[in-house]
Amino acid sequence: RVLILDFGSQVTQLIARRVREAGVYCEIHPFSMSEERIRDYAPKAIILSGSPASVTEENGPRAPEVVFTLGVPVLGICYGQQTMCHQLGGTVSGSDHREFGRAFIEVKQTCALFDGLWAVGSREQVWMSHGDRVTALPDGFQAVAVSDGAPFAAIADDARQFYGVQFHPEVVHTPHGAQLLSNFVHRVAGLKGDWTMAAFKQQAIEKIRAQVGTGKVICGLSGGVDSSVAAVLIHEAIGDQLTCIFVDTGLMRAGEAEEVVTLFRDHYNIPLVHRNASELFLGKLAGVTDPEQKRKIIGGLFIEVFDEESAKVGGAQFLAQGTLYPDVIESVSFTGGPSVTIKSHHNVGGLPERMKLKLVEPLRELFKDEVRALGRELGLPAAFIGRHPFPGPGLAIRVPGEITPEKLDILRKADTVYLEEIRNAGLYDAIWQAFAVLLPVRTVGVMGDGRTYDHVLALRAVTSTDGMTADWYPFPHDFLARVSNRIVNEVRGVNRVVYDITSKPPGTIEWE
Ligand code: XMP
């Protein structure tokens, strides 16, 4: 396995994804990982990430010395290259010539890293983002590629198997970057690409059995991909020692609650408690208009109801959660200070302490796309696995202002038409998330000979890779015209449709 030491780059996670796509297991740890833990981890290769910090600062972050004495291949990326050079006796200086964005390198010499990929003399597009640069190499290194702004755009010490690149091979803007990383783990480090989902599934099943023994596990199902994959995996491991609890908040989309129940109870035969708590949720939300207040009420009620239902199930020692790897990685931040809360996300945080349960988190090591691959491996329907994300507080945060059953009903109908058209146009998979928002604004319209005074409906569709940033989706005009026409004609209560053209930032994906 490979160890990635994180110096705080925005794109460190992408390094891990590329390595795993090459079929090699890897983990990200902070650069401050102790020597002892690094030795225990026994990496077969180490990658040093980029960083917003500068090597020229006296107190800049450094790689633990053991990285260079373990005798395993090391690849430094951007800051990783610079700190490697600095620590091994080279020099790094600030430079007036910043390189940011697309750049070209010229390959000057062969090295194991370029084996079968880049030949001497070839010109390659890469993505750069640096001010500092290496100006003198440590003993044993050679410059194997140059760019305008970096005389040492790629460096190699084939004898010690130390490599450095000033550019970022992990981003898609370096077209052969993924192959370069795959070269590093396969050809340089000699690792086999045998980390597959089938293998992961088997290991995960063994691990769950070992952890749980004959104990009872409960799992909250939300209808989303993560909790569903976790539940099916755990059921495959321990069968009916697992009970799923599905709290129906009354804030799901049309037909969704029935779908969850059918899939899990009828198709998978997983013991499932379906608690219809919509009256409770809608009752407590009545008259509430503040977005944070809504989220707090829903989060609190969810825990209460879940707790109640699991007490009825009785005897559980474990709580299963679909926690993913990005939630687990300890992030390295150089900006200091706590980050502000933009929205308090609703999850089951606080449940395990309150219920004194041990956690079973079989997806802790996986990225979202890997969870989907595992879902396919477990035979979950493709349409289910490919679903857009849906927030825990559900439609409550898509009805700005007061939530009423009538408004939810209008929203469900409009949302169904919108998504149906997106599917018909073959656009569903090109979009990260698409949904309608029912605005607390009425406008005047005319239908037939009559005046209408009805709600405005906003449509939202964004592309994104992780939900952290997003762009609005550029629908063709005739598509928007068709959707608007259908909604105004088919959904009573809406007489005007608008399309949200705000990216994130500065907007967020949801409206509340
Ligand atoms: P925002 O609106 O913050 O959303 O740009 C980013 C992503 O997170 C989803 N989201 C939530 N998911 N509980 C969730 O489980 C929440 O409270 C919540 N709020 C937003 C949102 O749908 C998008 O995918």
Boltz pocket constraint, residues with backbone or C-beta under 6 A from the ligand:
constraints:
  - pocket:
      binder: B
      contacts: [[A, 295], [A, 343], [A, 344], [A, 345], [A, 346], [A, 347], [A, 389], [A, 390], [A, 391], [A, 392], [A, 393], [A, 433], [A, 467], [A, 468], [A, 504], [A, 507], [A, 508], [A, 509], [A, 510], [A, 511], [A, 512]]
      max_distance: 6.0
